[in-house]
């Protein structure tokens, strides 16, 4: 079952695919085939999300693939099954977020970066262009490289609004 839950004011660019099935392969000597797994196919896209052209959002397997409110996914990006993109997070062009990776709120992942499956990136973290993130990255840092490593503390903080609770 494929189920896509779209919030209010969601923009989807041309050629974007919602609900692609994951390529869950099983390797057997002399034969490779697609493993039959439980596929819930659910995708949750919250309010005010922008998704550019030619993106692929893979449906969830065990849990939904989730894009939280005010996120911005640029053209040609891919989000794997069960991944989560935090509030106000921006993915640059051609970013690949593999299955079950979690990216926090107020993050910026620059163009061409790849996030390994199951990796967690903390809130307010910036990942530099073309980085390959193979391990967890904490909150509030700037990191880049292949493999991605922490460069320094990120001193940028999201602007506070009058209706934001401390």
C-alpha positions as CSV (number, residue, x, y, z in Angstrom):
1,X,0.0,0.0,0.0
2,X,1.4,3.4,-1.0
3,X,0.1,6.3,1.1
4,X,1.3,9.8,0.8
5,X,0.1,12.3,3.3
6,X,0.6,15.9,2.1
7,X,0.3,18.9,4.4
8,X,-0.9,22.3,3.4
9,X,1.0,24.5,0.9
10,X,3.4,21.7,-0.4
11,X,5.1,22.4,-3.7
12,X,6.2,19.5,-5.8
13,X,8.4,20.1,-8.9
14,X,8.0,18.5,-12.2
15,X,9.1,14.9,-12.5
16,X,9.3,14.2,-8.8
17,X,8.3,10.7,-7.7
18,X,6.6,10.1,-4.4
19,X,6.4,6.5,-3.2
20,X,9.1,4.7,-5.1
21,X,9.8,1.2,-3.8
22,X,13.2,0.6,-2.1
23,X,15.6,-1.6,-4.0
24,X,16.1,-4.1,-1.1
25,X,18.4,-6.6,-2.7
26,X,19.4,-10.0,-1.3
27,X,22.7,-11.5,-2.6
28,X,22.8,-15.2,-3.0
29,X,25.8,-16.9,-4.7
30,X,25.1,-17.1,-8.4
31,X,21.9,-15.2,-8.1
32,X,20.8,-11.7,-7.0
33,X,17.2,-10.8,-6.5
34,X,14.9,-8.3,-4.9
35,X,14.0,-9.4,-1.4
36,X,10.3,-9.4,-0.6
37,X,9.9,-7.3,2.5
38,X,7.0,-5.6,4.2
39,X,6.6,-2.3,2.4
40,X,4.2,0.2,4.0
41,X,5.0,2.8,1.3
42,X,4.0,5.6,3.6
43,X,5.3,9.1,3.1
44,X,4.5,12.0,5.4
45,X,5.2,15.5,4.1
46,X,4.2,18.2,6.5
47,X,3.1,21.8,5.9
48,X,5.0,24.4,3.8
49,X,7.5,22.0,2.2
50,X,9.1,22.7,-1.1
51,X,10.4,19.8,-3.2
52,X,12.2,20.6,-6.5
53,X,12.0,18.9,-9.9
54,X,13.2,15.3,-10.5
55,X,13.4,14.3,-6.9
56,X,12.7,10.7,-5.7
57,X,11.1,10.1,-2.3
58,X,11.1,6.4,-1.4
59,X,8.2,5.1,0.6
60,X,8.8,3.7,4.1
61,X,9.4,0.0,4.9
62,X,9.0,-0.3,8.7
63,X,8.1,3.3,9.3
64,X,7.1,6.3,7.1
65,X,9.6,8.5,5.2
66,X,9.0,11.9,6.8
67,X,9.7,15.4,5.7
68,X,8.9,17.9,8.4
69,X,7.5,21.4,8.0
70,X,9.3,24.2,6.1
71,X,11.9,21.8,4.7
72,X,13.3,22.6,1.3
73,X,14.5,19.8,-1.0
74,X,16.3,21.0,-4.1
75,X,16.2,19.5,-7.6
76,X,17.5,16.0,-8.2
77,X,17.7,15.0,-4.6
78,X,16.8,11.5,-3.3
79,X,15.4,10.5,0.1
80,X,15.5,6.8,1.0
81,X,13.0,4.7,2.9
82,X,12.2,5.6,6.4
83,X,14.5,8.7,6.4
84,X,13.5,11.8,8.2
85,X,14.3,15.4,7.2
86,X,13.9,17.9,10.1
87,X,12.0,21.2,10.2
88,X,13.4,24.1,8.2
89,X,16.2,21.9,6.9
90,X,17.5,22.5,3.3
91,X,18.9,19.9,1.0
92,X,21.0,21.3,-1.9
93,X,20.8,19.9,-5.4
94,X,21.5,16.3,-5.9
95,X,21.7,15.3,-2.2
96,X,21.2,11.6,-1.5
97,X,19.8,10.6,1.9
98,X,19.8,6.9,2.2
99,X,17.4,4.7,4.2
100,X,16.6,5.5,7.8
101,X,19.0,8.4,8.0
102,X,17.8,11.2,10.3
103,X,18.6,14.8,9.7
104,X,17.7,17.3,12.4
105,X,16.1,20.7,12.3
106,X,17.6,23.9,10.9
107,X,20.3,21.9,8.9
108,X,21.9,22.7,5.6
109,X,23.2,19.8,3.5
110,X,25.1,21.2,0.5
111,X,24.8,20.0,-3.1
112,X,26.1,16.5,-4.0
113,X,26.4,15.2,-0.5
114,X,25.6,11.6,0.4
115,X,24.2,10.5,3.8
116,X,24.8,6.8,4.6
117,X,21.9,4.7,5.9
118,X,21.1,4.9,9.6
119,X,23.3,8.0,10.1
120,X,22.0,10.8,12.4
121,X,22.8,14.5,11.8
122,X,22.0,16.8,14.7
123,X,20.1,20.1,14.7
124,X,21.8,23.3,13.3
125,X,24.5,21.3,11.5
126,X,25.9,22.3,8.1
127,X,27.4,19.7,5.8
128,X,29.7,21.0,3.0
129,X,29.3,20.3,-0.7
130,X,30.1,16.8,-2.0
131,X,30.5,15.3,1.5
132,X,30.1,11.6,2.2
133,X,28.6,11.3,5.7
134,X,29.4,7.8,7.0
135,X,28.9,8.3,10.7
136,X,26.8,10.4,13.1
137,X,27.4,14.1,13.2
138,X,26.4,16.0,16.3
139,X,24.3,19.2,16.6
140,X,25.6,22.7,16.0
141,X,28.7,21.9,13.9
142,X,30.0,22.5,10.4
143,X,31.4,19.4,8.8
144,X,32.6,18.3,5.3
145,X,34.8,16.0,3.4
146,X,35.0,12.3,2.3
147,X,34.6,10.9,4.8
148,X,32.8,13.8,6.4
149,X,34.5,15.2,9.6
150,X,33.8,18.1,12.0
151,X,35.6,21.3,11.1
152,X,34.3,23.7,13.8
153,X,31.3,24.8,15.9
154,X,28.4,26.4,13.9
155,X,27.7,29.7,15.6
156,X,24.6,30.4,13.4
157,X,21.3,30.1,15.2
158,X,17.9,30.2,13.6
159,X,16.1,33.6,14.1
160,X,13.7,33.6,17.0
161,X,10.1,34.7,16.3
162,X,7.7,36.2,18.7
163,X,5.6,33.1,18.7
164,X,8.5,30.7,19.4
165,X,8.5,29.3,22.9
166,X,11.9,29.0,24.6
